Amino acid sequence: MDSLGSLSVFVQVAETRSFTAAGRVLGVSSSAVGKSIARTEERLGVRLFHRSTRRITLPLSLIHIPE
């Protein structure tokens, strides 16, 4: 997947807080979403999401709060 596609995957996961829901919106499997996020994290050298068995959250360093 190209950089623009990876960005789309990231945005959908951030909005839905779910690999499964993001995959549904994008028309791909949750596995493909997870692999895309993992490749992007590897390329950037940072964790984009905190994952647990029940939820996905953005690290505070990635959340922009407008002033």
N, C-alpha and C positions, 0 to 999 in steps of 0.2 A: 504494500500500500504506500502511496506517495505521501509526502509531508502534509498536503492539504487534506487527504483522506484521514491521516492520523489525527489531524486537528479536529476534524468532524467527529471522529470517534471519541476523542477526549471531551469535547463539548457535550455530546449526547450523554456520556457517562456522568459528567459533572451535573448536568441538568436533571437526569433521572435517578442518579445515585444507584444505578443498577446496570450490570453488564447485560442481563437478559432483556431489560426494557430498552436499552440503547440498541441492542442487536435487532429487536423488533422494529424500531423506528428506522434503522439503517438497512434493514432487509438482509442481515447476516446473522450467523449463530453467535451465542454468547461466548463460545470458545474463540471465534475469530476476533471478537471485541477484546477479550482478555489478552490474546497474543499480540494484537495491535498495540495495546497499552503497554505491555511488557517490552516490546521492541522500542517504543518511544521512550520509555523510562531508561532503557539500556543506552540508547543513542544520546539522551540528554544527561545521563548520570544522576538522575534524581527520582525519587518516588513521587508519583503524581497523585496517588490516593493511599489513604490508610484503609486496609481491608481487614475485615473480620468475617466470621461465618455468617453474620447477620446483617452487616451494613458496610457501605463504602462511604468514606468521607474525604473531603479535601483537607490537606494539611493547612494550618493557619497561614503559613508563608505563601500559599497560592491564592488566598482569599483577599480580594481587594474590597475594602470598605470605603465608599466615597465619603469625602469630608463635607 
